[in-house]
Amino acid sequence: MKCASIVTIGDEILIGQVLDTNSRELARSLEEMGIHVSRMLSVSDNAQDISETLTRELSSHDIVITTGGLGPTKDDITKGVLATLSGSRKMVSHPGQLKKVHEILQSRGLDVLPINIAQADVPETAEVIVNELGTAPIMVFRNIKGGGTLYSLPGVPHEAVGAIPAILEDIRKHQEISSILHRNIMVYGIAESALSERIAPWEDALPGDMHLAYLPNPLTGIRLRLSCYGGNPEEKSRQMEEQLAALKGILGELVYADEDSSLEKELGRLLKEHGLTLSAAESCTGGEIAHLITSVAGSSAYFLGSVTSYAISVKEKVLGVPADTIRLHGVVSSEVAAAMAEGVRKLTGSDYSVATTGLAGPRGDEFNPVGTVWVGVATPRSTYTVKYCYKNDRKRNIERFAASALNFLRLKLISELTY
Amino acid sequence: MKCASIVTIGDEILIGQVLDTNSRELARSLEEMGIHVSRMLSVSDNAQDISETLTRELSSHDIVITTGGLGPTKDDITKGVLATLSGSRKMVSHPGQLKKVHEILQSRGLDVLPINIAQADVPETAEVIVNELGTAPIMVFRNIKGGGTLYSLPGVPHEAVGAIPAILEDIRKHQEISSILHRNIMVYGIAESALSERIAPWEDALPGDMHLAYLPNPLTGIRLRLSCYGGNPEEKSRQMEEQLAALKGILGELVYADEDSSLEKELGRLLKEHGLTLSAAESCTGGEIAHLITSVAGSSAYFLGSVTSYAISVKEKVLGVPADTIRLHGVVSSEVAAAMAEGVRKLTGSDYSVATTGLAGPRGDEFNPVGTVWVGVATPRSTYTVKYCYKNDRKRNIERFAASALNFLRLKLISELTY
């Protein structure tokens, strides 16, 4: 198995100001293609540190991937170190990247300054993959320091993540990779430990060349990834499908997608398929549900809109929640969740709607502890509500409230579409 | 200056399943007390890797801090490696940690198994700081491998973070620490390269013991961090304030906060201070603006609510945008942005409002390219609009649209409050 090291360059990681998400994304992608990441490192914007670290990592890994250290400001000395390590005698300007530098700055209405132009300069030994998303080039150094391949990626997260497909393609083209198959299913509404217990007999009976990984995420639930190493791909693929069919039988409606997906994507798929529209009324989730739904490209086909009713006056005036309902039952109640869902459904004329009212934190109120949420779903046939209780901090609660609401909506939608 | 290395032990980081937040929290704390973190590493649950890595890090750092590798399951072999490295001949049970193991398991209604009891065993060379939040002890090894100090922390994030104060106290007691000062200012509305060029004369004239770092983020702009190493804290602090005053003079209204902050926090502060309320109408940002505003605890004091008007019918019916305005000028237009802002301000009765209409992607329309957004701001005195053009992917555009809208609102708010 090929092995890789991921090196992050930049003081901002080492002083704890920035969380290193690039290494995680790279590690996940490499692992999925069967490359073993045996080390991750962060080093500062210091030429000697970078040089010593890269030399050592190249001596013990087939692939070294760096992110960061390529910005236009003077902190960034990575390119010079790479020139020295790769035996470059000079820097050359890369026409494709230079064009991109001009395009990007012009599209932002900015002047192209000398430091911007210098971003397209690379050591003569580098192969360049044009960075479509930013001004710093993606560089590939082959046989650097006696054998390994070094990929240098920009540090800006969306640029680093955007570079991953091109890097993987390059690795596939130049390295011998042993085969690995993955299949994902998405599960929501069960804790990891309970899930593990429920599927233990199935998991224990898996063939020796198959392995199940639990990949939990507060917004999307648990991704179950079945992997199979080596063997005939067609035959193994068929065997994996058989195993997954059995697993889905055990888990029933806890499974919401048969591939790597999200609740909002899956909801979008269902709504689109049946020509239905959706709206939302949010109190404690404060826009997060609308944000999740509209993060899916093409969501304008089914999502009409939403009302964030943070103030009681907006709940009453815009959504038409009766003042008496709030007075009698409290803002965080089944009755208010139902009235909000019905109100926004009527206001927007959507087929379905979802609503939340709860306490994300930092404090609860006199009736409900922090972490309580009521979710309402209004449909052409009926209105449903459910209460969930969590115990996390504000940010985490907003995420869990939104995901729980989308899942409750999904279950009601499926049950009405099925019967 | 003392230097430190932070080592994370565990396969879950290296396969990209888990994001390493512990190292960030540790780094931030160490940096604040003037300890230079010169390296972060992640290694797998492999005895040889752990041993080699720790030996190397101890040879070049005063302090090495590990997190992870201390769970009760068989993956976790860190304790054995630490015993060997520190020359321990036996393990001893620590009474304080053993008591904690019993307390924690009993409070969860669980039996205390032999593997739980073994968690309180430590190499005889270790000093123990009792982990109040979990079953694995916090261990301190002094003069390990010839001089350095090694701190071994549990990997569970809230336990690792919970251990930080005790670790810092121990470091303060046992090491001589030189002083470091940091000051942040927040900047929005200028590219990093243009900012760098604009402040170059100021930056070049900084005293040798001061250093400026650029920390960009699409949602919060650029954090400029001025650091000063050594010297008399009071005098240095005064000198830093002088430097920052000059910097703020150069940057003017591009500076939005005099400390580590965000646009939504700063807006909240301004609105609260002046007893003003806010609402939002979102098309292309789809709830992101409301989500950002309500992510600030206490935002219910000034944020009344918002309408996400994805469908034209919602723009017309709920926000009262005249059908003729949309027909004449198009949905993505100054006129519609203004009408949306005015509409939601009237609907919610807020003092101020902000609205967005644009094309986040993946496609533009016949009139505007993808990445175009019109922002409207309605106030007690007037209505303002502005157009921004970006070119990123959908997720990125939504973030930039929302941040630009918040910044435009901030500028209008300040100008009306000032005059």
Chai-1 contact restraints between the chains, C-beta under 6 A:
chainA,res_idxA,chainB,res_idxB,connection_type,confidence,min_distance_angstrom,max_distance_angstrom,comment,restraint_id
A,E12,B,L215,contact,1.0,0.0,6.0,A-B,restraint_1
A,L14,B,A27,contact,1.0,0.0,6.0,A-B,restraint_2
A,L14,B,V37,contact,1.0,0.0,6.0,A-B,restraint_3
A,I15,B,E31,contact,1.0,0.0,6.0,A-B,restraint_4
A,G16,B,R24,contact,1.0,0.0,6.0,A-B,restraint_5
A,G16,B,A27,contact,1.0,0.0,6.0,A-B,restraint_6
A,G16,B,R28,contact,1.0,0.0,6.0,A-B,restraint_7
A,G16,B,E31,contact,1.0,0.0,6.0,A-B,restraint_8
A,Q17,B,L215,contact,1.0,0.0,6.0,A-B,restraint_9
A,L19,B,R24,contact,1.0,0.0,6.0,A-B,restraint_10
A,R24,B,G16,contact,1.0,0.0,6.0,A-B,restraint_11
A,R24,B,L19,contact,1.0,0.0,6.0,A-B,restraint_12
A,A27,B,L14,contact,1.0,0.0,6.0,A-B,restraint_13
A,A27,B,G16,contact,1.0,0.0,6.0,A-B,restraint_14
A,R28,B,G16,contact,1.0,0.0,6.0,A-B,restraint_15
A,E31,B,I15,contact,1.0,0.0,6.0,A-B,restraint_16
A,E31,B,G16,contact,1.0,0.0,6.0,A-B,restraint_17
A,V37,B,L14,contact,1.0,0.0,6.0,A-B,restraint_18
A,M40,B,S42,contact,1.0,0.0,6.0,A-B,restraint_19
A,L41,B,L41,contact,1.0,0.0,6.0,A-B,restraint_20
A,S42,B,M40,contact,1.0,0.0,6.0,A-B,restraint_21
A,V43,B,R39,contact,1.0,0.0,6.0,A-B,restraint_22
A,P72,B,S193,contact,1.0,0.0,6.0,A-B,restraint_23
A,T73,B,S196,contact,1.0,0.0,6.0,A-B,restraint_24
A,T73,B,Y214,contact,1.0,0.0,6.0,A-B,restraint_25
A,S107,B,K391,contact,1.0,0.0,6.0,A-B,restraint_26
A,L110,B,A191,contact,1.0,0.0,6.0,A-B,restraint_27
A,L113,B,E197,contact,1.0,0.0,6.0,A-B,restraint_28
A,I115,B,S193,contact,1.0,0.0,6.0,A-B,restraint_29
A,N116,B,S193,contact,1.0,0.0,6.0,A-B,restraint_30
A,H158,B,R396,contact,1.0,0.0,6.0,A-B,restraint_31
A,L215,B,Q17,contact,1.0,0.0,6.0,A-B,restraint_32
A,G286,B,A290,contact,1.0,0.0,6.0,A-B,restraint_33
A,G286,B,H291,contact,1.0,0.0,6.0,A-B,restraint_34
A,G286,B,T294,contact,1.0,0.0,6.0,A-B,restraint_35
A,G287,B,G287,contact,1.0,0.0,6.0,A-B,restraint_36
A,G287,B,A290,contact,1.0,0.0,6.0,A-B,restraint_37
A,G287,B,H291,contact,1.0,0.0,6.0,A-B,restraint_38
A,E288,B,H291,contact,1.0,0.0,6.0,A-B,restraint_39
A,A290,B,G286,contact,1.0,0.0,6.0,A-B,restraint_40
A,A290,B,G287,contact,1.0,0.0,6.0,A-B,restraint_41
A,A290,B,T308,contact,1.0,0.0,6.0,A-B,restraint_42
A,H291,B,G286,contact,1.0,0.0,6.0,A-B,restraint_43
A,H291,B,G287,contact,1.0,0.0,6.0,A-B,restraint_44
A,H291,B,E288,contact,1.0,0.0,6.0,A-B,restraint_45
A,H291,B,H291,contact,1.0,0.0,6.0,A-B,restraint_46
A,T294,B,G286,contact,1.0,0.0,6.0,A-B,restraint_47
A,A297,B,P362,contact,1.0,0.0,6.0,A-B,restraint_48
A,A297,B,R394,contact,1.0,0.0,6.0,A-B,restraint_49
A,S300,B,Y310,contact,1.0,0.0,6.0,A-B,restraint_50
A,F303,B,Y310,contact,1.0,0.0,6.0,A-B,restraint_51
A,L304,B,Y310,contact,1.0,0.0,6.0,A-B,restraint_52
A,L304,B,A311,contact,1.0,0.0,6.0,A-B,restraint_53
A,L304,B,V314,contact,1.0,0.0,6.0,A-B,restraint_54
A,G305,B,T308,contact,1.0,0.0,6.0,A-B,restraint_55
A,G305,B,S309,contact,1.0,0.0,6.0,A-B,restraint_56
A,G305,B,Y310,contact,1.0,0.0,6.0,A-B,restraint_57
A,G305,B,A311,contact,1.0,0.0,6.0,A-B,restraint_58
A,G305,B,V314,contact,1.0,0.0,6.0,A-B,restraint_59
A,S306,B,T308,contact,1.0,0.0,6.0,A-B,restraint_60
A,V307,B,V307,contact,1.0,0.0,6.0,A-B,restraint_61
A,T308,B,A290,contact,1.0,0.0,6.0,A-B,restraint_62
A,T308,B,G305,contact,1.0,0.0,6.0,A-B,restraint_63
A,T308,B,S306,contact,1.0,0.0,6.0,A-B,restraint_64
A,S309,B,G305,contact,1.0,0.0,6.0,A-B,restraint_65
A,Y310,B,S300,contact,1.0,0.0,6.0,A-B,restraint_66
A,Y310,B,F303,contact,1.0,0.0,6.0,A-B,restraint_67
A,Y310,B,L304,contact,1.0,0.0,6.0,A-B,restraint_68
A,Y310,B,G305,contact,1.0,0.0,6.0,A-B,restraint_69
A,A311,B,L304,contact,1.0,0.0,6.0,A-B,restraint_70
A,A311,B,G305,contact,1.0,0.0,6.0,A-B,restraint_71
A,V314,B,L304,contact,1.0,0.0,6.0,A-B,restraint_72
A,V314,B,G305,contact,1.0,0.0,6.0,A-B,restraint_73
A,V314,B,T348,contact,1.0,0.0,6.0,A-B,restraint_74
A,T348,B,V314,contact,1.0,0.0,6.0,A-B,restraint_75
A,P362,B,A297,contact,1.0,0.0,6.0,A-B,restraint_76
A,R394,B,A297,contact,1.0,0.0,6.0,A-B,restraint_77
